[in-house]
Amino acid sequence: MRKVLVTGSNGLLGQKLTDLYLSHPEVTLIATGRGQNRHAKQDGYIYEMMDVTDAANVLSVVANHKPDCIIHAAAMTNVDACELNPEECRIQNVQATANVVEAANSVNAHLVHVSTDFIFDGKNGPYKEDDEPAPVSIYGQSKLDAETVVIHKSKSWAIARTILVYGIVSDMSRSNIVLWAKNALEKQTPINVVNDQFRMPTLAEDLATGCYLIESKKASGVFNVSGKDFMSILQLVQQVGEHYGLSTECVTAINSESLNQPAKRPPVTGFDLTKSREILGYNPHSFDEGIDIVYQQFQQLQEQT
């Protein structure tokens, strides 16, 4: 039996990791998060309250369970909130990562750190793993600094970089772009959508699978773990509308400049997935398949309530 500890298990990725590891009884899962467990299933794994910004707390929980691997999914990911609260962002994303690295090293655990396309400036996407980072926001810089901590301080590590994660769970701490688009289109709420930012949106289950593949193979180094379809945010919203049979007449296409968001966004990211496909056997869903999975899960959740 190998042991895997997940940080941020109450988030979207964290809950999908819990689902995935529950289907692998050969693994003992220790799910950790701030506050009470939000996952619908409370059995079949261990849940511990753990604050990643508290070094002593992290060391204590990790020393108690001695995991073989830690998947560090906890982070402050609201890009504008990070821009407006740089100190809090640094504590949540950089100091917390240093705490997790120290704890992983103390029990010789392999560390899988989840990172982002926002470490790049978006001038030369799609990106390979060894392309030069150049963040344009405080969030992007904090995630790059966290990567640097992992690379230089960890005894055994991998980094899983991802892009624009979407999905649904019964107890969501925050929304994501697919759910936002679906909700707005259903209500025909007028929305402004950028047509000059390009991404490869990632189904949360695919990101969880990528983390699992890294963990189970004890793979080392940096891996791109995203969706495989490259599109603008406008095209993404239009595809959500088309798939769900919803009118997109309420959508106004705009450029990024007119949004006046606190944080800059990289215009064109996306990833080359060759390395992850060849080394990990990673094979993500298409965006259309992904939003169909989300729709089916949404229907199931409605039936349960």
Helices and strands as residue ranges (DSSP letters): E 2-7, H 12-22, E 27-33, E 46-49, H 55-65, E 69-72, H 79-84, H 86-90, I 91-95, H 96-106, E 110-116, G 117-119, H 138-153, E 157-162, E 165-166, H 177-187, E 191-194, E 198-199, E 202-203, H 204-217, E 221-224, E 231-232, H 233-244, E 251-254, G 256-259, H 274-275, I 276-280, H 287-304
